[in-house]
Amino acid sequence: MKNQLATRDFINGLPKAELHLHLEGTLEPELKLALAQKNGVDIGQTTIAEVQASYNFNSLASFLAVYYPAMDVLQTEADFYQLAMAYLTKAHQENIRYTELFFDPQAHMARGIAFETVVNGFHRACVDAHAFNVDAHLIMCFLRDLSAESARQLLETAKPYQAKILGIGLDSDEHHNPPLKFLREYGEAVAQGYRITMHADIDQVDSIQHIQQALEIIRVERLDHGTNIVENPDLVDWVAQLKIGLTSCPLSNRLVADDMKDQEVLNLIDHDVKVSINSDDPAYFGGYINDNYEAIANANQLTIDQVVTFAKNSFETAWISDVQKATYLTEIDEYVENYLKD
C-alpha cells in the first residue's frame, strides 16, 4: 500500500519538519500593507493587488531587489512577532511539528532597527508556538554580500542573546562571496556553541567549488539547497556517509532554473543522501511546505513511501536529540499506518 501515489490529503496530515524557511520571506502582501499603514512607511503601493504585482522577479538578484526593501515595514518588536506568528500558525496548519527559522538581522540593523528588537520579537513567537505544538528555533544568517567584519560584529552583538539562537547560516547573493570568505567567523561561531549550515544556491558561478569549501573546509552540518552536488559523485558519496542533510526548495528553484531540480533531488535520494523538502520564501514563491511536497510529488508520480522519506529526512537532519528524532519518526510511522487503514 505504501506504493500508492501520495495525494495532497496524505501530505497535509504527514508530520514534518521545515529546515529552510526565511522568516522575512513569509511577509505576505496583506501583512506588508497592514504594517506599512500602521508604521507610516511609504512602500509605493496602496492595495494588496499592487503589493502582489511588486512580487515580480526572474533571477536571484532581482528577487533580492524586491525582498530587502520589503523589510522596511518591520519596525517594532511587535511587528517581528506578528510576522513570525503568522508563519508559525500556518506551520501548525500544515502539520509542521518542528522548524528551524532563518532570519537576517544585518538587513534590519542597517536600517536602524536594534538587534534586540528583531531577535526578541521572533523568539517570543517561537516560545508562544509551543501552545499549538510547534517547536521552533532561530538560525541567524550572515549576509554573504556584506563583509566578513560585519559578520564578526554580528556575532559579538548576538552574544547576550545566544540562548535564543540555535545556529548560524549564510545567505544572500553568492556571486563573488564564497564560503571561505567567512571561514574565521564560522570557526568562531562553532567555538561559541552554535550549530552551522550554509546556503549553496543552485546553478551559481562556481557552485561545486563553493559546496566543496562548505563541506570539506568549513564542515557545515547541513547544506541549504546544494543540489549542484550531483556534479561531483565523490561529494555525493561523502554526504551520504556523513548523513549531512540537504534542504531543497522545489518551488523557489524555478526562480533560478527552468525546473524544480526534482530530478537532481530524486537522484540524491537514490544515493541515500538525506534531502528534505522546504518552502524557502513562501510569500514570494507561491507556496508553503505542503505546496512544495505536492509539486514534486505530482511532477514525478511519487509514492507514499517516497514522500515519507522526505519527511523522515527532515527530522533526521534537524538539530534535535536522538530521542526527539525517534519520537517524531514513530509519529510518522503511526500516521502512515492509520492513513492506510482508512
N, C-alpha and C positions, 0 to 999 in steps of 0.2 A: 504493500500500500504506500510505502514511502516513495515509490517510483511514480506516483500520480503527480500531475503538474501542480505547482504551487500557485494558488489563487490569491487575489488581494485579500479575501476573507482570512485565509490562513496567515498571510503576512501581518495583517492588522493585529492578530492576537498573539503573535510569536514574541516571547520575551527577547529583548535585545539590548545591547549597549551601543552608545554612539560615542566615537572617539575622535571624530574630525568634524567639529562644529565651531564656527566663529560666531561668538555672541553678537558682534556688530553686524554680522551677515544675516541676522534674523530680524532686522529692522524693516518690518512690513510697511507698505505705503500709508496705511491708516494710522499707525503709531507715529511714523515720521511726521506726518502732517499735524497730528494732535500735539506732539511735543514742540514742533516749530511754533504753533499758535500759542501754546502755553508759555513758552520761553521768549516769545517775540523775536524769533530767528527768521530772517527772510531767506527762504530756500528757492525762491523763484517760481514756486508752484503754489496754487491756492486750492486745488481739488485733488482728490485721490487719483483720478484719471491722469492728471498731469504728472503726479509723482510716479505713477506706474509707467508712463511714457518715458520718463527720465531714466528708468532702469533699462537702458539700451546700450549694448556694448558688443564688440566682436573679437576682443583679444584680452589678454591679461592686463595690459597697460590701460586699455580703455575702460575695463571694469574697475580698476583701482581709481581711475579718474572720477568715477561716479561714487565709489564706495567710501573713500575718505571724506569728501565734503559732506556726505550724508550724516556723518557723525556729529556735525555741528549742532544738531538739535538736542544732543545729550549733554545736559548742563549740570544737573544736580544728582546727588546720591539716589534720590527717589526715581530719577529717570533711568539710571542704570539698573536699579532694582526692577522697575517695571519692564524693561527690555528683557532681562533675564527671566523674570517670572512668566512673561508671555511665552517664551520658548519652552520653559520647563513644564508649563501647563500643557502645551502641545506635545511635549515628550511623553507625559503621562498618558495622553490620549492615544499615542502611537505605541504604547507598551514598551517604552524605553525604561529599563529598570536601573540603569547606571549610565552616567555620562561624564566625560571629561571635556571641558569647555575652553576653547582658546579665547583670549582677549588681548587687545593691543594697547597697553597703557601709554606708550610713547606717542601714539596718534592723538590721544586726548591731552596729554601733558603739553604737547607742542602748541595747543590752542588755549592753554591757560587753565586746564582742569587739573585739580590736585590728584595725585596718585591715590590718596586715601578715599577720595570721592568715588573713584572708579571701583577699586577693589572692595570697598565696604558695601557698595550697592550690589555688586554682583555676588559677593559672598553671602550677604543676608538672604538673597533669593535662593541660593544653594541650600542654606540651612532650612528655610521655610519649605522647600520642596520635599523634605523628609515627611511632611504632613500627608502628602499623597503618594508616598512610597517611591520617590525618585531620588537616587543617591547621586549627587552632583558635586564635581570638583573643578577647580580652575587650573588652566595651563597658561602661564604668562609668556607671551611671544615677544622675541626681539624682532624689530622691523629690519630686514636684511639690507634694505636700501639706505639705512642710516649707518652711522659709523660704529665700529666696534667699541669706541669710547662711550658712545651713547648707551650701548648695551651694558657696559660695565657700570655706568652711573645708574641705570635702571635696577641692576642687581643690588646696588647699595641702597637705593631708595626703598626697595622692597623688603629689606631686612626686618624692619619692625612688624611686617605683615606676613612673614613667611609661613606661619601656621595656617594661613588662609589660601595658600597657593601650593598645589601638588607638584607641578612640573614646569619645565621651560620648553618653549617651542621656537621655531624660526619661520617667519612667513614674509609676504610681500614680494616685490619684484626680484626674481632670481638672477636676472641678466647682470653679469659682472659682480655678482655678490655670492661667491661660492661659500660652502660651509667652512672652509679653512679660515675665512675672514674672522670667524668667531670662535676659533679654537680655544683661545685663552679664556674667553668668557664662559664657554661651555665647561671647561675644566673647573672654573671657579663655582659654577652652578652645581656641579656634581659634588664638589667639596663641601658645599653648603647643605647638601642633602636633597636636592631636587632630583626628580626623575627627568629624563630628557628625550625629546623627539625633535623632528625637523621636517619641514616641507622639502620635497623633491618633486616640484611640479612637472607635469607631463610635457614632453616634447620641447624642452627648453634647450638653449645653447649649452653644450657640454653636460647634458643631463646625466649620462652614465658616469662621467668623472665626478660629478657632484655627489651622486649616490655612493660611489666608492669612498669618497672622502668622509661622508656622513657615517658610513658603516665601519670602515676599517681604521679611521684615524680618530674621529670624534666618538665613535662607538655608541651611537644612539640606540635607544631601547625599542623605538618604533620608527617607521618611515611613513610620512604622510604623502599621499598619492604614490609616487615611486614605481609606477608600472613600467617605466622605461628600463627597469632592471632586467627585463626579458632579453635585452641586448647582450647581456653577459651571463651565460649559463652557470659559470663558476660562482658568481654572486648569488644567483637564484638558489643553487645548492646550499650555499653558506647560510642564507637567511632561513632556509627551511630547517637546517640542522640546529640553528640557534633559536628557532621559534620566534623570530623577530616579526612583529606584525606590520602589515601594510594597510593603510586606511584609504580605500578607494571611494571616489565620489562620482558615480556614473553620470548624473545629470550635469554637474559642473564641468566634467571632462569635455563635454561638447562645446564649451566656450573656446577651448584651445584646439581641439582635434575635430575631425569630421564624424567621430563616433564616441561612444561611451568608454572606449578602451575595454569593452567587455570581453573581447577575445583574449587580450593580454591577461585580464583577471582570471578567466577560466583556465588559461594555460598555467598560471601560477598556482591555482588551486590544485590542478592535476599534478603539480610538482610539490605538493604538500606545504606550500607557503601559506601562512595564516593571514589571508586577506579578509578584511571586513568591509561592509558597505555602510556609507555615511552620507550626510547631506551637505556638508561644507558651508555654503552661504545660501540657505534655502529661500530667503526672501527675494534673492536676486536670480536664482537659477531654476525657479519654478517647481520646487518640490522638497518636502521634508523626507525623513528617512524611509517611510513606507513607500513613498513615491519612487525613491531610488531603488529599493528592493524590487518593486513591481516592474520598473523599467528594464532592469537587467534580467529579471525572471521571464517576462513576456517576450523580450527580444531573442531569448535563447531557449525557450521552452524548458525552463529549469524545473526540476522535480522538487518535491518537499524535502527530500534528503539533501539535495544540493543547497537549497536556501537555508536549511538548518545549519549547514557547515559555516555559512557566513555568520550566522548568529552566535554559534559556539565560538568561532574565531574571535568575535568581538569581546566576549568575556575572557577568553583565554589570554588575550593580549592586553587586557585592561590592567591598570596599576592597582590591583587588589590582591588580597591574600588568597592562598590556595583554598582555604575554607570557603571564602566568598565565591571563588570560581566554581567550586564543586556544588555549592548551593544553587547558583544560577544555572549551571548545566543540568542539574536534576530538574529544575523548574522547566527548562526547555523540553527534556525528555517526557515529563508528565504532561505538558501541553500537547505535544505531538501524539502521545498515546490517547489522550482524551479526544483530540480532534478527529483522529482516525476511527474512533469508536462511533462517533455521531453519524 
